[in-house]
Amino acid sequence: MAHLRRSRRRRLRPPQSSVRIYYLPQYLAPPQLTRLLTDVPYICTSGDSRIVCQNGKTYHSLKDVGAEHPYFLTPKERRLARNKCIASVARVFAVGGYKTPLRPLRSDEVLDAVVVSGAGPQFEAEYLNYADFFLSEDGKGGVLCARLPEYEGLGAWPGRWEDVLRACAEEKGKAEGEREFVLFAGREVEGYPRSNGAGEWVSEMVGRDSYVFHEGAYLRSMRVCVGL
């Protein structure tokens, strides 16, 4: 975590004394941390179609939440907030869970551990991390991408859509980590399929015929987040 900066201890209240927050200073500023850690929902899933706020209210779109909660994080803040991790000192009294039975540990087996958690990218909504790492044709032969300025140093792409497609063809068959662009075309691989209730499968991602994942830039962003 050489590139990560630790939040100062005096920012933590006594009950939080075993928690440390590490963040990327080129993306986040200390005054933002409180907002990025507290102005978040209790549950936010299914492409923002199910949002449960900390007051218990449930919403089915980000627009509805924003109307009542003016301090809810904006899409831009949510994209930037991924560039941090939280390290907590914990004591482990049981192991297992999720497909395996939870097994309590004997007193002589209890473990002290540091749990590090981070936020993964969210590709299922066009206005979240999809905007930073997916490219599409802009209707004029150019490339459309809404990448945040903070991510622009992770890698550029050819100026014309046909050049992006050519790069995809040249890199086809390369292993993950060796290729820069990956082409997705056709409904069967478009986003995360789900049933629309009428016997058809539709995508939760934007409905474009083809798009390109800037895999190289995304992997570089992940390496930056862990200080490599």
Secondary structure, 3 states (H helix, E strand, C coil): CCCCEECCHHHCCHHHCCEEEEECCCCCCHHHHHHHHHCCCCEEECCCCEEECCCCCEECCHHHHHHHCCCCCCHHHHHHHCCEEEEEEEEECEECCCCCCCEECCCCCCEEEEEEEECCCCCCCCCCCHHHHEEEECCCCEEECCCCHHHHHHCCCCCEHHHHHHHHHHHCCCCCCCCCCEEEECHHHCCCEEECCCCCEEECCCCCCEEEECHHHHHHHHHHHCCC
